[in-house]
Amino acid sequence: NKRSAADVISASPIRSEKRPLFYAGDGQSSKYEYGDYGYTPASPERATPNNATLISPDYKHTIKSRSSTDLGNLAVSFGTYFNDPIHGSIEIHPLCVRIINTRQFQRLDHLKQLGVSYLVYRGATHTRFSHSVGVAYLAEKVVKNLRDHQPELNITPKDLLCVTVAGLCHDLGHGPFSHIFDGMFIKRMHPNGITLPDKSVKKWRHEDGSVAMFKHLLEANHINLSDFGLDEADRIFIEEIISGVEEKDRIGRPAEKFYLYDIVNNTRSGLDVDKIDYFLRDMFFTNSMGSSQISFDRFIQMGRVFKAEPIEDSSPASSAVKHPPTITSSSPQQLPAVLSGSDMSPFPMFGQHAKNSKTLPKQKIVRKITLPDHEVVEKKPRDYAYMICYPDKLVLEAVDVFGTRFRMHQNVYTHKTVKKFEFMICDVLELADPYIRIAGSCTAYRPDGQYRMSECILDPCALANLNDHVIELIKHHPEPGLQKAKELIQRMESRDLYLCIGKTIYTKDNSLIEPLSESDIRNALVSIANSASVAAKVTYQLPQKTHCIEDSSDDAVTVVDDNQMDDEVIIHSQDTVFADAHYGYNNEVSREAAPTSEGVLLTVDDIIVEKMHTHYGLKDKNPVDRMRFYSKTTHPLHTVGRRVDKSYYASRSPGAFEELAVRVFCRSPVGSVQSRLARDAFLIWCESVQSLPGPPLAFEDENME
């Protein structure tokens, strides 16, 4: 039987799962569809027969249909799907399809997710494109889960679509080789910040570039968000999620919906769908974690929104507390709470079930906790902010998640050979910057519309034309000034890489290293290397080609031939240093030891100093401390997200949540005097700044990667 469009609406359920959409009528009447995003105009991918014009009474616009399956008076159409290697089949919203099918977004298919890591982990060829689609899928999945399990949150279809689009577009502003361009090249070319056309100076982040590119994408491709039911406030909301704006500056959504900001870019605990996707994707394509893959599905499926205890040093909006917690005790020592009764959480901080307080109004509930030999504690209601909280049983998995982040940074992201390639790529971009021009918009800053690579961040149109293929452009460009850049590219192709001289680990309380900048350390190493004693040692006391194992306790030296060498040679020392192999060479390299006309053997351009800061996600803080957990035994109306004390996962938690280190690289090739000078200077410098004895000192084979 034929029914009108109004009949279809009245018969539609409140929510729908993923399913084909059915359109009733003769193919000529006005039609619109119901789905997870509410009543939306039927898109070109969800079309009706006969190329009919689809008119939405909700959004007052028309679009042309393209394809469908005609079953007489019933038309069945399906959405657009991507087959993702991590998440399987992904259905894409029509607005996301419009965004994906633009040259600005397609550019992400030419930006490798891990930059040059594929030169070490050969399977790591995945791109920002697939990662962005995966983040959009996970963001949509989280919002749907919250909406379906907590209808009282009043999550609207617009909220769902905005978070999904933000997840899709959060990486639009990345440059070539991802963080090499953003975190190394731009900082090197603009150490004091970017000078904007209005002469103001600003520190640039790739999130800023993503917001600018998102605006450019919509304008250049004539994508009107109002066609999909979104207004100006929704556009601001999307941009705020991408940018990671502070809570006090948020205007896209009211405070009771601030938890939506944490889904894509979580500035509170650091656990968000962006990290979940790149953990899964990077571990899969690098195969670096072996069988220790972690399932993140439980965090997505079991996350719930509750009022939660404020997080220390968070923004004022999230930490406003009308009634600070107070504990009254007859003893100065405050002991942990002890619960009684059958309905209690496995973690004492969650308290008893509120069943004994059912007769009290919600705002009048007083939770009583009994302390042994102490008075009764009364905790008054608090004006907490809403946060995404997790079941208390997931606390150990949360520890493993952040531990995975730390290990991925150690094993993959800061792998010493990966860093060698990164520094070489950065040097290539710096050498080529004066000669390469990228087409962009004609502006007052660049009337001719031709931008240097370091200037592309000022113009999203120019940045849209810049991707990983710039290396091939440099390699085959006829400009004579690019010769040095081409030579570096040839070194990379023949795997004649920079040398990792060494690495020393230090703690934050080391006042001799912590205040120093990378340039300070580099200058100190050059000064030591050019001292008379070190220069004489390298120039005139060149040992034979042997591997030496030294013991600082008794000055013993053991000579080991090549067949006895393992991957690492342990040298007991008071320093924590991991350096390339301690090679000696015969006098054939002594000709390279001649000082320059200024009497300098090593210059600041010969070495690279990297101050490393590897952590669990929040520098020296425990990220699990900033997550909030709930007890499943507590009534939902009275549930409060709380912090789990570290004593309950102490066996899985590290003693420190960050590792500070100084690592030194040399641009000169293997066996050069500069590399030996840099190595000896680094060892001397380590002895002078390390006050505490450390683990054994290891030398690695220069030829090993």
C-alpha positions in Angstrom: 0.0 0.0 0.0 1.2 3.5 -0.8 1.8 5.7 2.2 2.7 9.4 2.4 6.0 10.6 3.7 4.3 11.7 7.0 3.1 8.2 7.5 6.6 6.9 7.1 7.8 9.4 9.8 5.1 8.5 12.3 5.8 4.8 11.9 9.6 5.2 12.3 11.2 4.0 15.5 12.9 6.4 17.9 16.3 5.0 16.9 17.5 2.8 14.1 20.4 0.5 13.7 22.5 0.2 10.6 20.0 -1.0 7.9 18.8 -0.4 4.4 16.6 2.7 4.2 13.1 2.2 2.6 11.3 4.9 0.7 7.6 4.6 0.0 5.8 6.2 -2.9 5.9 6.2 -6.7 9.3 7.7 -7.1 8.0 11.2 -7.6 6.8 12.4 -4.2 9.0 14.3 -1.7 11.1 11.9 0.4 13.5 12.0 3.3 15.1 9.3 5.4 15.4 8.4 9.1 18.7 7.1 10.5 21.2 7.5 13.4 21.4 11.2 12.6 17.6 11.8 12.7 15.6 12.8 9.6 18.1 13.9 6.9 17.7 14.5 3.2 18.4 11.4 1.2 21.9 11.7 -0.1 23.2 10.8 -3.6 24.4 7.5 -2.0 20.9 6.9 -0.5 18.8 7.8 -3.5 15.4 7.0 -5.0 14.7 5.9 -8.6 14.3 7.8 -11.7 16.8 10.5 -10.8 14.0 12.2 -8.7 14.5 15.4 -6.8 14.6 14.8 -3.1 13.2 17.6 -0.9 13.7 17.8 2.8 11.0 19.7 4.7 13.5 19.9 7.6 16.5 21.4 5.9 14.9 23.1 2.8 17.2 21.9 0.2 17.3 19.6 -2.8 19.8 17.2 -4.2 19.8 14.8 -7.2 19.7 11.1 -6.7 22.1 8.9 -8.6 21.4 5.2 -7.9 19.1 2.8 -6.2 17.4 -0.5 -6.6 13.9 -0.2 -7.9 11.4 -2.7 -6.5 8.2 -1.3 -7.9 6.8 1.1 -5.4 9.6 0.4 -2.9 13.1 1.8 -3.3 16.0 0.3 -1.3 19.3 2.1 -1.2 22.5 1.6 0.8 25.1 3.9 2.2 28.8 4.3 1.4 31.1 1.8 3.0 34.9 1.5 3.5 36.6 -1.8 4.1 39.2 -0.9 6.8 41.9 -3.4 7.8 41.5 -2.5 11.4 37.8 -1.9 12.0 36.3 -3.9 9.1 33.4 -2.5 7.2 32.7 1.2 8.0 29.6 3.1 7.0 30.2 6.7 6.1 27.7 9.5 6.6 26.8 11.5 3.5 28.5 14.7 4.8 31.7 12.7 5.5 31.6 11.3 2.0 31.4 14.9 0.6 34.4 15.8 2.7 36.4 12.8 1.8 35.8 13.3 -1.9 37.7 16.6 -2.0 41.3 17.2 -3.0 42.1 18.7 0.5 41.1 15.4 2.2 42.5 13.1 -0.5 45.9 14.8 0.2 46.0 12.7 3.4 46.4 9.6 1.2 49.9 11.0 0.4 51.0 11.6 4.0 52.3 8.5 5.7 51.0 8.2 9.3 54.4 7.4 10.7 56.5 9.5 8.4 59.8 7.7 7.5 59.2 4.8 9.9 58.4 2.6 6.9 62.1 2.7 6.1 62.7 0.8 9.3 59.4 -1.0 9.8 58.7 -1.8 6.2 55.0 -2.5 6.7 54.3 0.9 8.2 53.0 2.4 4.9 49.6 3.3 6.2 48.5 6.9 5.7 46.7 9.8 7.5 43.7 9.1 5.2 43.0 5.6 6.7 43.7 6.9 10.2 41.3 9.8 9.9 38.5 7.5 8.6 39.2 5.1 11.5 39.0 8.0 14.1 35.7 9.1 12.6 34.3 5.6 12.9 35.4 5.2 16.5 34.1 8.7 17.4 30.7 7.8 15.9 30.7 4.5 17.7 31.4 6.1 21.1 28.7 8.7 20.8 26.1 6.1 19.6 27.0 3.9 22.6 26.5 6.8 25.1 23.2 7.8 23.3 21.8 4.3 23.3 22.7 3.5 27.0 22.0 6.9 28.5 19.1 8.6 26.7 18.9 11.1 29.6 22.0 12.8 28.2 19.9 14.1 25.3 22.6 13.5 22.7 21.2 14.8 19.5 21.8 13.7 15.9 23.7 17.0 15.4 26.0 16.1 18.3 26.7 12.8 16.7 27.5 14.2 13.3 29.7 17.0 14.7 31.9 14.6 16.7 32.1 12.3 13.7 33.2 15.1 11.4 35.7 16.4 13.9 37.3 12.9 14.1 37.4 12.8 10.3 39.1 16.2 9.9 41.3 16.3 13.0 44.5 15.7 11.0 43.9 17.9 7.9 46.7 20.3 8.9 49.6 17.8 8.9 52.5 18.6 6.6 54.9 16.2 4.7 56.1 13.3 6.8 53.7 14.3 9.5 55.5 15.3 12.7 58.8 15.8 10.9 57.3 18.9 9.2 55.2 20.0 12.2 57.5 19.3 15.1 60.9 19.6 13.6 61.1 21.6 10.4 58.7 24.4 11.3 60.3 24.8 14.8 63.7 25.0 13.1 62.6 27.5 10.5 60.5 29.6 13.0 62.1 29.1 16.4 60.4 32.1 17.9 57.0 31.5 16.3 55.3 32.4 13.0 55.2 36.0 11.9 51.7 36.5 10.5 50.8 39.0 7.8 49.6 41.4 10.5 53.1 41.3 12.1 51.9 39.3 15.1 53.8 36.3 16.2 52.1 33.0 17.0 53.3 29.5 17.9 51.9 27.2 15.2 50.4 23.7 15.9 49.1 21.2 13.3 45.7 21.5 15.1 45.6 25.2 13.9 46.4 24.0 10.4 43.6 21.4 10.6 41.0 24.1 11.6 42.2 26.4 8.8 42.2 23.5 6.3 38.7 22.5 7.4 37.4 26.0 6.7 39.2 26.1 3.3 37.8 22.7 2.4 34.2 23.7 3.0 34.6 27.0 1.1 36.6 25.7 -1.8 34.2 22.8 -2.4 31.0 24.7 -1.7 29.9 22.4 1.1 27.1 24.0 3.1 26.8 22.5 6.5 23.2 23.7 6.7 22.4 21.2 4.0 23.0 18.5 6.5 21.2 20.2 9.4 24.2 21.9 11.0 24.3 25.6 12.0 27.1 28.0 12.9 27.3 26.8 16.5 27.9 23.3 15.2 30.7 24.5 13.0 32.3 26.2 15.9 31.9 23.0 18.0 33.6 21.0 15.3 36.5 23.4 15.1 36.8 23.5 18.9 37.1 19.7 19.1 39.8 19.7 16.4 41.8 22.6 18.0 41.5 21.2 21.6 40.3 24.5 23.0 40.4 25.0 26.8 37.2 24.5 28.7 36.9 28.1 29.7 36.9 29.2 26.0 34.3 26.7 24.7 31.2 28.1 23.2 30.1 25.3 20.8 28.3 23.3 23.5 27.1 24.0 27.0 29.1 22.8 30.0 26.9 19.7 30.6 28.0 18.4 27.2 31.7 19.1 27.6 32.3 15.3 27.7 31.7 15.3 23.9 35.0 17.2 23.5 36.9 14.3 25.2 35.9 11.8 22.6 38.3 12.9 19.8 40.8 15.1 21.7 40.9 14.3 25.4 42.8 16.9 27.3 41.9 15.5 30.7 43.2 11.9 30.8 44.6 11.6 27.2 42.5 8.5 26.4 40.6 9.3 23.2 39.6 7.6 19.9 42.5 9.3 18.1 45.0 7.5 20.2 43.0 4.3 20.2 43.0 4.2 16.4 46.7 5.0 15.9 47.7 2.5 18.6 45.8 -0.2 16.9 46.9 0.8 13.4 50.5 1.4 14.2 50.9 -1.8 16.2 49.2 -3.7 13.3 51.4 -2.3 10.5 54.7 -2.3 12.4 54.1 -5.6 14.2 56.1 -4.1 17.0 54.2 -5.4 20.0 54.0 -9.0 18.9 51.2 -10.9 20.6 50.6 -8.2 23.2 47.8 -6.5 21.3 45.3 -4.7 23.5 41.5 -4.7 22.9 40.1 -1.2 23.3 36.5 -2.3 22.6 35.6 -2.5 26.3 36.6 1.2 26.8 34.3 2.1 23.9 31.4 -0.2 24.9 31.5 0.4 28.7 32.2 4.1 28.9 29.4 6.0 30.6 28.9 9.7 31.4 28.6 10.6 35.1 29.4 13.5 37.3 33.0 12.9 38.4 35.5 14.1 40.9 37.5 17.1 39.5 40.9 16.5 38.2 43.8 18.4 39.7 45.2 21.3 37.8 42.3 21.0 35.3 40.6 24.1 34.0 38.3 26.0 36.4 35.2 25.0 34.5 35.8 21.3 35.3 37.0 21.6 38.8 34.4 23.9 40.3 33.4 22.4 43.7 30.8 24.0 45.9 31.4 21.7 48.8 35.1 20.6 49.1 35.5 17.1 50.6 36.2 17.1 54.3 37.3 14.4 56.6 36.8 14.7 60.3 39.0 12.5 62.5 40.0 12.1 66.1 43.4 11.1 64.9 45.7 13.1 62.6 46.2 10.1 60.4 43.5 9.6 57.8 43.0 5.9 57.1 41.4 4.5 53.9 37.7 3.9 54.0 36.4 0.4 54.9 33.0 -0.6 53.5 30.4 -2.9 55.0 27.4 -4.7 53.5 26.9 -6.9 50.5 26.6 -4.1 47.9 30.0 -2.7 47.8 32.5 -1.9 45.1 35.8 -3.9 44.8 37.5 -0.5 45.3 36.8 1.3 48.6 36.7 4.8 47.2 33.4 4.0 45.5 31.4 3.6 48.7 28.2 1.7 49.5 25.2 1.3 47.3 22.7 4.0 47.8 19.9 1.6 48.6 19.6 2.9 52.2 19.1 6.4 50.9 16.3 5.7 48.3 13.8 7.7 50.3 15.9 10.8 50.2 15.8 13.3 47.3 18.7 13.0 44.9 20.3 16.3 46.0 19.9 15.4 49.7 21.9 12.1 49.7 24.7 11.9 52.3 27.1 9.0 51.8 28.4 7.6 55.1 31.7 5.7 55.2 32.8 4.0 58.4 36.5 4.5 59.4 38.0 2.1 61.9 38.3 3.8 65.3 37.4 7.1 63.6 34.3 9.3 63.4 31.7 9.0 60.6 32.6 11.0 57.5 29.8 12.9 55.8 30.5 13.9 52.2 28.1 16.5 50.9 26.8 16.8 47.3 29.3 18.3 44.9 28.8 20.3 41.7 31.0 18.1 39.6 31.4 18.2 35.8 30.2 15.4 33.6 33.0 13.1 32.3 33.2 9.8 30.5 33.9 7.2 33.2 34.7 3.6 33.0 34.0 0.5 35.1 36.4 0.0 38.0 37.3 -3.4 36.7 39.0 -1.7 33.7 41.6 0.1 35.8 44.3 -2.6 35.0 43.6 -2.4 31.3 43.9 1.4 31.5 47.4 1.0 33.0 48.3 -1.3 30.1 46.9 1.1 27.5 49.2 3.9 28.6 52.1 1.5 29.0 51.5 0.6 25.4 51.9 4.2 24.4 55.2 4.4 26.3 56.5 1.2 24.6 55.4 2.3 21.2 57.3 5.6 21.6 60.4 3.7 22.7 60.3 1.0 20.1 58.9 2.7 17.1 58.4 6.5 17.2 61.8 7.3 18.7 63.7 4.3 17.4 67.3 5.6 16.8 67.3 4.6 13.1 63.9 6.2 12.5 65.3 9.4 14.1 68.4 9.3 11.8 66.1 9.3 8.8 63.9 12.1 10.3 66.9 14.4 10.9 68.1 13.8 7.4 64.7 14.5 5.9 64.5 17.7 8.0 67.9 18.8 6.7 66.8 18.1 3.2 63.7 20.3 3.7 65.8 23.1 5.2 68.3 23.0 2.4 65.6 23.0 -0.2 63.4 25.7 1.4 64.9 28.7 -0.4 64.5 27.2 -3.8 61.2 25.2 -3.8 58.0 27.2 -4.3 54.5 25.8 -3.7 51.5 27.4 -5.4 48.9 28.9 -3.1 46.5 31.9 -2.8 47.5 35.3 -3.9 47.6 37.3 -0.7 49.2 40.5 0.6 51.9 38.3 2.1 52.6 36.5 -1.2 51.0 38.5 -4.1 52.4 36.0 -6.6 50.9 33.1 -4.8 54.2 31.3 -4.5 55.2 30.1 -1.0 58.2 28.5 0.5 57.6 25.2 2.2 58.1 26.9 5.6 55.5 29.5 4.6 52.8 27.0 3.5 51.3 26.9 7.0 50.2 30.5 6.4 48.0 29.5 3.5 45.8 26.4 3.5 45.6 26.5 -0.3 49.4 26.1 -0.4 49.5 23.5 2.3 46.9 21.5 0.3 49.5 21.2 -2.4 52.3 20.0 -0.1 52.7 16.3 0.7 55.4 13.5 1.0 56.1 13.7 -2.8 58.0 16.9 -2.2 61.2 14.7 -1.8 60.8 13.5 -5.4 60.3 17.1 -6.5 63.6 18.1 -4.8 65.4 15.0 -6.2 64.6 15.7 -9.8 64.5 19.6 -9.7 67.0 21.2 -12.0 67.9 24.0 -9.6 71.7 24.0 -9.0 71.2 25.2 -5.4 69.6 21.9 -4.5 72.8 19.9 -4.9 73.4 19.5 -1.2 69.8 18.4 -0.6 70.1 15.9 -3.4 73.3 14.5 -1.9 71.5 13.9 1.3 68.7 12.1 -0.5 71.4 9.9 -2.1 72.9 9.1 1.3 69.5 8.0 2.5 68.9 5.8 -0.5 72.3 4.1 0.0 71.6 4.0 3.7 74.6 6.0 4.6 72.9 7.5 7.6 73.8 9.9 10.3 75.4 8.2 13.4 73.8 7.9 16.8 76.7 8.8 19.0 75.0 8.1 22.3 72.2 8.4 24.7 72.3 9.3 28.4 69.3 9.1 30.7 68.8 11.6 33.5 66.2 12.6 36.1 64.4 15.8 36.5 66.3 16.6 39.7 69.6 16.7 37.8 70.3 20.4 37.9 73.2 20.1 35.5 71.1 18.8 32.6 67.5 19.8 33.2 68.0 23.6 32.7 70.1 23.1 29.5 68.6 23.6 26.0 69.7 21.4 23.1 71.8 24.3 21.7 73.5 24.6 25.1 74.5 21.0 25.1 75.6 21.2 21.5 77.8 24.1 22.2 79.3 22.3 25.2 80.1 19.2 23.2 81.8 21.3 20.5 83.9 23.1 23.1 85.0 19.8 24.6 85.7 18.2 21.3 87.9 21.0 20.1 90.0 21.1 23.3 93.6 20.2 22.9 93.5 16.9 24.8 90.5 15.4 22.9 91.8 16.6 19.5 95.2 15.1 20.1 93.7 11.8 21.3 91.7 11.4 18.1 94.3 12.7 15.7 97.5 11.0 16.9 96.4 8.1 19.1 94.2 6.2 16.6 94.0 2.6 17.7 93.9 -0.4 15.4 90.5 -1.6 14.1 89.3 -3.5 17.2 86.3 -3.4 19.6 87.3 -2.3 23.1 85.5 -3.1 26.2 86.5 -0.9 29.1 85.9 -1.3 32.8 86.1 2.0 34.6 86.6 0.3 38.0 90.2 -0.9 37.2 90.9 0.6 33.8 91.0 -2.8 32.2 90.7 -3.1 28.5 89.6 -6.2 26.7 90.0 -6.6 22.9 87.3 -8.5 21.1 87.3 -9.5 17.5 84.4 -9.1 15.2 83.3 -12.8 15.6 82.8 -12.3 19.3 80.7 -9.1 19.0 77.1 -9.3 20.0 74.6 -6.6 19.0 75.6 -4.6 22.1 78.9 -4.5 23.9 78.5 -3.7 27.6 80.9 -1.2 29.1 80.6 -0.7 32.9 80.5 2.9 33.6 78.9 5.5 35.9 77.0 6.9 33.0 73.9 5.7 31.3 75.0 5.9 27.7 74.0 4.0 24.6 76.4 4.8 21.8 77.4 3.5 18.4 80.3 1.0 18.3 83.6 2.0 19.7 85.6 1.5 16.5 89.2 2.2 16.1 90.8 2.8 12.7 94.3 2.7 11.3 96.2 5.7 10.2 94.4 5.8 6.8 91.9 8.2 8.3 94.4 10.4 10.0 94.5 12.6 6.9 90.9 13.7 7.8 92.2 15.0 11.2 93.7 18.1 9.9 92.2 21.1 11.6 90.4 23.8 9.6 92.0 27.2 9.0 90.4 28.3 12.3 91.8 25.3 14.1 88.4 23.8 14.7 87.8 20.1 14.1 84.1 19.9 15.1 81.4 22.5 14.5 77.9 22.9 15.7 76.7 21.8 12.3 78.3 18.4 12.7 76.2 17.2 15.5 72.5 17.1 16.5 71.4 17.1 20.1 67.9 15.7 21.0 66.5 16.1 24.5 64.0 13.2 24.7 60.9 13.1 26.8 59.1 9.8 26.6 56.1 9.4 28.9 52.8 7.7 29.5 50.8 10.6 28.0 50.9 13.3 30.7 54.6 13.9 31.2 55.4 13.1 34.9 51.8 12.5 35.9 50.0 9.2 36.1 47.3 9.3 33.4 45.2 6.7 35.2 45.0 9.2 38.1 43.2 11.5 35.8 40.7 8.9 34.6 37.4 8.4 36.5 35.9 5.1 37.3 32.5 4.0 38.5 31.1 1.0 40.4 28.5 -1.1 38.6 26.9 -1.9 41.9 25.9 1.7 42.6 22.6 2.9 41.4 23.1 5.0 38.2 21.2 8.0 39.7 23.8 8.2 42.5 26.9 7.1 40.7 29.9 9.4 40.8 33.1 8.9 38.8 36.0 8.6 41.2 39.8 8.2 41.1 41.2 4.7 41.8 44.0 4.8 44.3 47.3 3.7 42.9 47.7 1.0 45.6 45.1 -1.1 43.8 47.2 -1.4 40.6 50.7 -0.8 42.1 52.0 -4.1 40.7 51.2 -3.0 37.2 52.3 0.6 37.5 55.8 1.8 36.8 57.8 3.7 39.4 58.1 6.7 37.1 55.9 7.8 34.2 58.5 9.6 32.1 62.0 9.0 30.8 64.3 12.0 30.2 67.3 11.5 28.1 69.9 13.3 25.9 70.7 11.7 22.6 73.4 12.9 20.2 73.8 12.3 16.5 76.6 13.1 14.1 76.0 14.1 10.5 79.5 12.9 9.4 79.9 9.4 7.9 81.2 6.4 9.7 84.9 6.5 10.6 85.2 10.3 10.2 87.2 12.3 12.7 84.1 14.3 13.5 82.2 11.2 14.6 85.0 10.1 16.9 85.4 13.6 18.3 81.7 13.8 19.0 81.7 10.4 20.7 84.6 11.2 23.0 83.2 14.6 23.8 79.9 13.1 24.7 81.5 10.6 27.1 83.4 13.4 28.8 80.3 15.5 29.0 78.3 12.7 30.6 81.0 12.2 33.3 80.8 15.8 34.2 77.0 16.1 34.5 75.9 12.7 35.8 76.1 12.8 39.6 74.7 9.3 40.4 75.9 5.9 39.2 73.8 4.4 36.5 73.3 1.1 34.6 76.0 -0.3 32.3 77.2 1.7 29.3 76.5 0.0 26.0 78.1 0.6 22.6 76.2 -0.5 19.5 77.6 -1.5 16.2 77.9 1.5 13.9 76.8 -0.6 10.9 73.7 -2.0 12.7 70.3 -0.3 12.5 
